[in-house]
C-alpha cells in the first residue's frame, strides 16, 4: 500500500496515479518505440553487418561499411562518398542561409501591410507550405525546360548547350531547395516579427544607429526565437532531402538522401545504407549543436 | 512603418519565386499540345481523361483511406499520450525520456526514419507475412510520425488550460471517466481538432515514408505523380497536380477563415 497523495484535488495513491498515467501513455509510447526508436537503434548493428551476395544481411561484425563511407574501397581510396556528405552539408547550409535572407524582407513586407491585408499576404506564404512536395519539385522541371525563357537565356549566355534544359544542375537543386524551404523559415519568423516591439527600433534610430546596427541590436535579438525554429525546420530536412536532388540534380549532384535511398532500393545493400544513415544522423546532430552554440552566443550578446 | 523599396522588391520577388512553378503547371494543364512545352491552344481534355484513368482514381482512394485511418488512430493515441504526460507526476528523468521519444520523429531526417521503418518491417516479417510492403505498412508508418505531432499540439493546448477546472470537477466528486469525458476532452477539443488536421494533411502530403513502405497495389497520389514524372512529364499529370493544388488552396483559405473567426470570437468574449 503506497501513501495517499492529493493530486489536483483528487485523493489517491501514488501507485494508482502511476497506473493511470501508464494506461494513457503506454500505447502511444510503445508504438513509437517499436516502430521508430528500436529500429533506429537497430541501424547500428545493421551498419556493422555486411551484404550477402543476394542482398541479404550477413551478421558478421565488420567496419567495412564505415571505411567505405570514408572512401576506402577495393580499388584504393576515392573521395566520392565524402564529397556527397560534404555537398549535403553545404547545400543544407546555403539553402538555410538564402531562406533566412529572403524571409526577413518578406516578413517585414507583410508586417508593414495594414492589418486587414496581412492575412491575404500570409496566406500566400502558407499555400506553398501545404502544397505537395512532389508537385512543387517537378514544377521546376517545367520552368527550367529548354523552351522556357530561363534556359534560353542561359544558352544565349553560353552556360548550357542550345536546346538543353537547365536540369540536372546544381543550380536547379538550389532553386528547388530554396523554394521548398522558404515558407518553413518565413512562417515561424513572421510569428516573431509580428510581435516585434517597434519602440526599440525607433529608439535605436533616434540614437543615430546605422541600418545594420538597428537590425543587429534591435531586430535580431527580438526575432531569434522564430529564426531558431525556422532554421531547425529547414536544416534537418534539407540534410536528408531526397526528392529535390532526385528530380533536379540527377546522378551528378547526388546528396546523402539519394545515397541512402539507393542502398535500400536498387543496390539492396542495407548494411551500407544503415551506415550512411548513421553518418547522416551524426552530421545532423553536429549541425544542430553548432546552431545551438552560435544561437546561444547571440542570446548572450 | 515603411519598408525600403529594395527589400520590398526582394519580398515580391520571393513570392513570385514560390508561385512561378505552380503557375507553370496550371498553364500547361490546359495546353492542347501532347508533347513538349509549346502553347497549342486551350483544352480541358487532360482533365476529362483523368476521370477515366482507373490508376489515378485508385491512387486517390488509397491516399484518402491511408490519411483517414492513420489520422483516426494517431489522434486517439497522441491525445492519450499528451494527457498521460502532462497530467501525471512523472519524475524529471521519465519526463525527459518521454520528451525525447516524442521529439524523435520531429528531429530525425525523414530518410533515416524511412530506413528505420524498412528495417523494422523486415524484422517483423520474420513474425508474419502481413508485414509485406503494402497498405498496412504505410498506415503504420504514417501513424508513427503522426502520434508525435498530435501529442505535441494537444500537449501545448493542455499546458494552456488551467488545471483549476479539473480540480473543481474533482472537488465535486467527478470520477476518472467523467472527468475525461465531460471536462478534459471538451476543453481540449480545439487542440485535438488542430492536431488531427495537422496529422491528416501530413499524411496526404507524405512522399518519403510512403515511397519506402508501399507495395505494388497501394499506390498513393504523390507516388503516382512521382512515378509518372520519372517516365517523363505529361499534360495529364499537370491536370492532376492542378486539381491537388486547387484543393490545397481551398483548404488553406477555409482553415484561415476558420481560425480568424475563432480568434475574433475569443476577443469578443
Interface residues (C-beta under 8 A of the other chain):
Chain A: X7 X8 X9 X10 X14 X17 X18 X20 X21 X22 X23 X24 X25 X26 X27 X28 X29 X31 X32 X33 X34 X35 X36 X37 X38 X39 X40 X42 X43 X46 X102 X103 X104 X105 X106 X108 X109 X110 X111 X112 X119 X122 X123 X124 X125 X126 X127 X128 X130 X131 X132 X133 X134 X135 X136 X138 X139 X140 X141 X142 X143 X145 X147 X148 X178 X179 X182 X183 X198 X236 X237 X239 X240 X241 X242 X243 X247 X256 X257 X260 X261 X264 X270 X273 X274 X277 X280 X281 X284 X288
Chain B: X1 X2 X3 X7 X8 X10 X11 X12 X14 X15 X17 X18 X19 X20 X21 X22 X24 X25 X28 X36 X37 X38 X77 X78 X80 X81 X83 X84 X85 X87 X88 X89 X90 X98 X101 X102 X104 X105 X107 X108 X109 X110 X111 X112 X113 X114 X115 X116 X117 X118 X119 X120 X122 X123 X140 X141 X143 X144 X147 X148 X151 X163 X166 X167 X168 X169 X170 X171 X176 X201 X204 X205 X207 X208 X212 X221 X222 X225 X226 X229 X233 X237 X238 X241 X244 X245 X248 X249 X251 X252 X253 X256 X260
